[in-house]
Amino acid sequence: MEAASDFVTSTIRVMWLPIGAYILCVPYLAYWVLSAVYLYSIGEPYYKDMSLFAEIKWTDDTTYLWWFFLFGLLWTVAFIICAQQFMIAATVC
């Protein structure tokens, strides 16, 4: 604990890394949500009787694309977090 506190006090700039990772993740998440709305609208609208809203019928390709897009979100955010952890570990070494 003493060594960790000595490192943080001598290298105070390392505290900016989590903030930088957050600043990178927020715009990417906003882009992802906007793209997800467009991706959700791919398909044929299906109208039910006496309903105000339509449902979207997806094909199997659209479903696979949605899962691939979700995987891309999780992978990219995990990559940003791992890059941040690597930079901290490399600085400590």
MODELLER restraints for C-alpha pairs under 7 A, 6 or more apart:
rsr = mdl.restraints
at = mdl.atoms
rsr.add(forms.Gaussian(group=physical.xy_distance, feature=features.Distance(at['CA:14:A'], at['CA:88:A']), mean=6.78, stdev=0.5))
rsr.add(forms.Gaussian(group=physical.xy_distance, feature=features.Distance(at['CA:17:A'], at['CA:84:A']), mean=6.29, stdev=0.5))
rsr.add(forms.Gaussian(group=physical.xy_distance, feature=features.Distance(at['CA:21:A'], at['CA:80:A']), mean=6.36, stdev=0.5))
rsr.add(forms.Gaussian(group=physical.xy_distance, feature=features.Distance(at['CA:21:A'], at['CA:81:A']), mean=6.69, stdev=0.5))
rsr.add(forms.Gaussian(group=physical.xy_distance, feature=features.Distance(at['CA:21:A'], at['CA:84:A']), mean=6.78, stdev=0.5))
rsr.add(forms.Gaussian(group=physical.xy_distance, feature=features.Distance(at['CA:25:A'], at['CA:77:A']), mean=6.53, stdev=0.5))
rsr.add(forms.Gaussian(group=physical.xy_distance, feature=features.Distance(at['CA:41:A'], at['CA:56:A']), mean=6.90, stdev=0.5))
rsr.add(forms.Gaussian(group=physical.xy_distance, feature=features.Distance(at['CA:43:A'], at['CA:56:A']), mean=5.81, stdev=0.5))
rsr.add(forms.Gaussian(group=physical.xy_distance, feature=features.Distance(at['CA:43:A'], at['CA:57:A']), mean=5.55, stdev=0.5))
rsr.add(forms.Gaussian(group=physical.xy_distance, feature=features.Distance(at['CA:43:A'], at['CA:58:A']), mean=5.19, stdev=0.5))
rsr.add(forms.Gaussian(group=physical.xy_distance, feature=features.Distance(at['CA:44:A'], at['CA:56:A']), mean=5.58, stdev=0.5))
rsr.add(forms.Gaussian(group=physical.xy_distance, feature=features.Distance(at['CA:44:A'], at['CA:57:A']), mean=5.32, stdev=0.5))
rsr.add(forms.Gaussian(group=physical.xy_distance, feature=features.Distance(at['CA:45:A'], at['CA:54:A']), mean=5.83, stdev=0.5))
rsr.add(forms.Gaussian(group=physical.xy_distance, feature=features.Distance(at['CA:45:A'], at['CA:55:A']), mean=5.61, stdev=0.5))
rsr.add(forms.Gaussian(group=physical.xy_distance, feature=features.Distance(at['CA:45:A'], at['CA:56:A']), mean=4.58, stdev=0.5))
rsr.add(forms.Gaussian(group=physical.xy_distance, feature=features.Distance(at['CA:45:A'], at['CA:57:A']), mean=6.24, stdev=0.5))
rsr.add(forms.Gaussian(group=physical.xy_distance, feature=features.Distance(at['CA:46:A'], at['CA:54:A']), mean=5.40, stdev=0.5))
rsr.add(forms.Gaussian(group=physical.xy_distance, feature=features.Distance(at['CA:46:A'], at['CA:55:A']), mean=5.06, stdev=0.5))
rsr.add(forms.Gaussian(group=physical.xy_distance, feature=features.Distance(at['CA:46:A'], at['CA:56:A']), mean=5.91, stdev=0.5))
rsr.add(forms.Gaussian(group=physical.xy_distance, feature=features.Distance(at['CA:46:A'], at['CA:57:A']), mean=6.59, stdev=0.5))
rsr.add(forms.Gaussian(group=physical.xy_distance, feature=features.Distance(at['CA:47:A'], at['CA:54:A']), mean=4.70, stdev=0.5))
rsr.add(forms.Gaussian(group=physical.xy_distance, feature=features.Distance(at['CA:47:A'], at['CA:55:A']), mean=6.45, stdev=0.5))
rsr.add(forms.Gaussian(group=physical.xy_distance, feature=features.Distance(at['CA:48:A'], at['CA:54:A']), mean=6.97, stdev=0.5))
